[in-house]
Amino acid sequence: MFEFILYTILILFFLFYAYFFMKTLEYIYCAFVRKQPPFVPSRKKSRQAVVEQINTYYKNAKNVLEIGSGFGGLARYVAKHTDTNVIALENMPFSAGISKFLDFFSLSKKSKTIQTDAFKFLDNTDEKFDIALAYLGPKLTPLLTNYKNKINVLISLNFEIQGLKPVRVIDTKSGYVIYNRKKYPHKLFIYEF
């Protein structure tokens, strides 16, 4: 019995260590390759607000694309609480791997994670999406306007697109994220193309 407990503790320690090692590599990748800080996961209030918007204003939406999905929590939440199928795009291998693993055990089978660069994916697909969800930062979010022919509605988490007027702005009143030493309150900016 003692050996079982010891092996269990060692396995848990290894998994804990491996997780933090991979997260450290992702943070280094974000800092030196993408030149942006890694984002914290979307807050529960933000997820609830996204679902409320879809169920209130876009009931007929069938296909949703999440861009920069991380571990896929928002994608699975949307798939579970709406009548949509969600494709989650994540370019970081560790996050995409965890997301695929969690998709496999999810109660909702309407969410699928693909490890790819979102912009390359959009460049190479003929599919059109009713809604795109993005949590990308102020540098990358505006690039999504190049895909107006493939996205009907864009819900940007926390980051407004300068020069475009959102149809709605939802303040979740649940804190903020810091990007380049500037605070961005947790809001939804909703654009219709």
Sequence and secondary structure as in RCSB ss.txt:
>XXXX:A:sequence
MFEFILYTILILFFLFYAYFFMKTLEYIYCAFVRKQPPFVPSRKKSRQAVVEQINTYYKNAKNVLEIGSGFGGLA
RYVAKHTDTNVIALENMPFSAGISKFLDFFSLSKKSKTIQTDAFKFLDNTDEKFDIALAYLGPKLTPLLTNYKNK
INVLISLNFEIQGLKPVRVIDTKSGYVIYNRKKYPHKLFIYEF
>XXXX:A:secstr
 HHHHHHHHHHHHHHHHHHHHHHHHHHHHIIIII S       HHHHHHHHHHHHHH TT  EEEEES TTSHHH
HHHHHHSS EEEEEE SHHHHHHHHHHHHH S  SEEEEES HHHHHHT    EEEEEE   TTTGGGGGGGTTT
EEEEEEES   TT   SEEEEEEEEEEEETTEEEEEEEEEEE 
